[in-house]
Amino acid sequence: AKYQAFTIGTIRFVITDLRSESIRSSEYYSGKIYSKEQKQWLFDEFSNAGNYDFIVWVTSRPWTNGEVLGSDSWGGFVNDRDELADHIASTIGAGPRNLLVLSGDNHMVAFDDGSNTDYSGRGDADTPGGFPLLHSGPLTNYGGLKDFFKPETNYFTEGCKAYSGELNHQFSTVDFYFQEDQAACIRIKSYSEDTSNVIFEKEMCGDIMKSGTPEQDTCTLEKMSIPTMY
């Protein structure tokens, strides 16, 4: 498995390998997203989040998808997701509240402020499990092709920014900086085609986590960026 972590300045980057060790769920098996060794390594990294201004976790599987047996997203590994979500709430949520998650494999730019990412089941303001989540991409790919015929419900507070019926060229930048009062901040910008076309912006400082909300925000992909002539 190729998982790793490294530090740049006061930011810790944690990159998991959620492919090489995973076994998909079925009606006979709940699924496994990583080995015991990788899980312990990840839990240890999150337990040490207080050593950094921010901890940035890169996950290659979408986090907020609903539970579906055999799904390629975290929704196909709900036991692992629930366990990890509880650990996040009890460590980072109870402490520095400084977790930002970056993900791909959803063929869109999308952002959630933590309202939809809390699977800890705690509902406790003292140990929030909801973290900001940025989906970015695709550099060159269609939005979900299945969405063109039957729009899929996605769970993000800031909408789904892609088109299912055409090629999308999207990317994002994440900057870290300090305010005059020394508060650590994050600035996110997402683009389509090039840096002249900003499609999403967000700035966050200090404690960036929150408890999830019972009613999830939803969005679906638009089919085309221009009207279709019949």
TAJOLIN-V735559 format. One record per helix or strand of 3 or more residues. SS is the DSSP state (@ for helix, = for strand). FROM is the first residue (numbers start at 1). TO is the last residue. Records with the same first field share a line. If there is no record, write none. Layout:
# TAJOLIN-V735559
SS: FROM-TO, FROM-TO
This chain:
# TAJOLIN-V735559
=: 4-8, 11-15, 54-59, 99-103, 109-112, 132-135, 170-178, 184-192, 198-205
@: 36-47, 49-51, 74-76, 78-93, 125-127, 145-149
